[in-house]
Amino acid sequence: MPVTADTLRQQLDYSAWATQRLLDAVASLSPEELTRDFQTADKSVLDTLVHIFAADRIWLSRVIAQPRATFADPEDRDLSLLQTEWPALHQRWRLWMHDLSDADVAEKLVPYQDLRGNPHTKPLWQIVLHVVNHGTHHRGQVSGFLRAMGHKPPPLDLMVFYMAP
């Protein structure tokens, strides 16, 4: 599947934009709302955000060949940490992508080990699209949690991103 470097950069920009909008929306939640258990895999708003953040971070560590030993760290369960560290993580993704060419995107294979130590090799473009898609899925869950608590989530659609100034 041909994907350009610019397309992947735009997808990462979208993911950063949508994440920031959601972080802004959850900033006013009470501690009880942040940690309310919705009986999903990641349970709460906070834990779902931590899951997305940790996935964004571990995938970047894999593509830059600096693997992490852990997925999420206990200190990640702090909204103020996410509000600071996640934008910085998005910036690291942007810097990494900055000089990649279409040929890099089309041809580069990324070897890595999953958290169980199993070896894998995936095309770079598949990893980047996975990171964006994974974040979109879980941001949708958090949006649903917000609605269930009577809050209006921000629009996070890709088309809204395209139309943003």
PLY file of the C-alpha trace (Angstrom):
ply
format ascii 1.0
element vertex 165
property float x
property float y
property float z
element edge 164
property int vertex1
property int vertex2
end_header
0.00 0.00 0.00
1.67 3.23 -1.05
1.66 5.81 1.75
3.69 9.00 1.56
5.80 10.42 4.33
3.64 13.56 4.26
0.51 11.45 4.77
2.04 9.81 7.83
3.19 13.18 9.18
-0.35 14.49 8.75
-1.79 11.46 10.52
0.57 11.98 13.45
-0.41 15.67 13.53
-4.06 14.62 13.64
-3.39 12.24 16.52
-1.60 14.98 18.48
-4.44 17.44 17.77
-7.17 15.00 18.84
-5.25 13.97 21.95
-4.78 17.58 23.03
-8.47 18.32 22.55
-9.36 15.33 24.70
-6.81 16.21 27.37
-8.30 19.70 27.51
-11.80 18.22 27.83
-10.93 15.92 30.72
-8.95 18.56 32.63
-12.05 19.69 34.52
-13.16 16.21 35.60
-13.18 15.40 39.28
-10.84 12.67 40.56
-13.89 10.42 40.92
-14.89 11.01 37.29
-11.33 10.42 36.06
-11.16 7.05 37.79
-14.77 5.86 37.45
-14.76 2.20 36.38
-16.70 1.71 33.14
-16.07 -2.04 33.10
-13.92 -1.87 29.96
-10.43 -3.27 29.43
-8.78 -0.07 30.64
-11.60 0.73 33.07
-11.56 4.53 33.38
-10.92 7.81 31.58
-7.50 8.10 33.21
-6.47 4.51 32.64
-7.57 4.63 29.01
-5.57 7.82 28.46
-2.56 6.20 30.13
-2.96 3.21 27.82
-2.92 5.41 24.70
0.04 7.43 25.99
2.03 4.31 26.89
1.33 2.78 23.47
2.40 5.99 21.69
5.60 5.96 23.76
6.46 2.28 23.34
5.94 2.37 19.59
8.22 5.40 19.28
10.84 3.58 21.35
10.60 0.68 18.92
10.92 2.73 15.74
13.95 4.58 17.11
15.47 1.29 18.33
15.51 2.29 22.01
13.19 -0.34 23.49
11.48 0.14 26.83
11.29 -2.61 29.43
7.79 -1.61 30.56
4.60 -0.50 28.87
3.16 1.92 31.43
4.89 3.21 34.52
3.05 3.82 37.83
3.75 7.56 37.61
1.95 7.70 34.24
-1.37 7.53 36.14
-1.24 11.28 36.73
-3.25 13.59 34.49
-0.83 16.48 35.01
2.04 14.26 33.86
0.06 13.30 30.74
-0.72 16.96 30.04
3.01 17.73 30.08
4.64 14.59 28.72
2.20 13.67 25.96
2.67 16.85 23.90
6.43 16.37 24.31
6.06 12.79 23.09
4.11 13.99 20.05
6.92 16.42 19.34
9.45 13.57 19.48
7.32 11.68 16.91
7.32 14.79 14.67
11.08 15.22 14.96
11.65 11.56 14.13
9.35 11.77 11.08
10.68 15.11 9.89
13.43 13.86 7.59
11.87 10.60 6.46
11.36 10.31 2.73
8.69 8.48 0.78
11.27 5.78 0.08
12.01 5.42 3.81
8.32 5.05 4.51
7.82 2.52 1.72
10.89 0.39 2.37
11.95 0.64 6.01
11.25 -2.41 8.14
11.27 -2.04 11.91
12.44 -5.02 13.96
11.23 -5.05 17.57
10.22 -7.31 20.41
6.76 -7.25 21.93
6.36 -7.10 25.70
6.60 -10.88 25.92
9.93 -10.85 24.11
8.60 -12.20 20.81
10.46 -10.83 17.79
8.54 -9.04 15.02
9.35 -6.98 11.95
6.79 -4.58 10.48
6.90 -1.93 7.78
7.31 1.55 9.19
4.12 2.84 7.58
2.07 0.08 9.21
3.39 1.00 12.64
2.62 4.70 12.24
-0.89 4.02 10.96
-1.41 1.55 13.80
-0.37 4.15 16.39
-2.84 6.67 14.97
-5.66 4.14 14.62
-5.08 2.75 18.11
-5.28 6.24 19.59
-8.44 7.01 17.62
-10.12 3.87 18.92
-9.37 4.61 22.56
-10.08 8.35 22.30
-13.52 7.28 21.09
-13.92 5.21 24.24
-13.00 8.18 26.42
-15.49 10.32 24.50
-18.14 7.72 25.31
-17.18 7.79 28.98
-17.54 11.58 28.99
-21.03 11.32 27.47
-22.02 8.66 30.01
-21.08 11.10 32.78
-23.11 13.93 31.23
-20.19 15.81 29.63
-19.97 16.81 25.99
-16.76 15.54 24.40
-15.00 17.67 21.80
-15.35 16.70 18.14
-12.33 14.56 17.27
-13.20 13.49 13.74
-10.46 13.54 11.14
-12.64 15.78 8.95
-12.89 18.31 11.80
-9.09 18.28 11.93
-8.91 18.86 8.16
-11.27 21.84 8.48
-9.49 23.37 11.50
-7.64 26.62 10.81
0 1
1 2
2 3
3 4
4 5
5 6
6 7
7 8
8 9
9 10
10 11
11 12
12 13
13 14
14 15
15 16
16 17
17 18
18 19
19 20
20 21
21 22
22 23
23 24
24 25
25 26
26 27
27 28
28 29
29 30
30 31
31 32
32 33
33 34
34 35
35 36
36 37
37 38
38 39
39 40
40 41
41 42
42 43
43 44
44 45
45 46
46 47
47 48
48 49
49 50
50 51
51 52
52 53
53 54
54 55
55 56
56 57
57 58
58 59
59 60
60 61
61 62
62 63
63 64
64 65
65 66
66 67
67 68
68 69
69 70
70 71
71 72
72 73
73 74
74 75
75 76
76 77
77 78
78 79
79 80
80 81
81 82
82 83
83 84
84 85
85 86
86 87
87 88
88 89
89 90
90 91
91 92
92 93
93 94
94 95
95 96
96 97
97 98
98 99
99 100
100 101
101 102
102 103
103 104
104 105
105 106
106 107
107 108
108 109
109 110
110 111
111 112
112 113
113 114
114 115
115 116
116 117
117 118
118 119
119 120
120 121
121 122
122 123
123 124
124 125
125 126
126 127
127 128
128 129
129 130
130 131
131 132
132 133
133 134
134 135
135 136
136 137
137 138
138 139
139 140
140 141
141 142
142 143
143 144
144 145
145 146
146 147
147 148
148 149
149 150
150 151
151 152
152 153
153 154
154 155
155 156
156 157
157 158
158 159
159 160
160 161
161 162
162 163
163 164
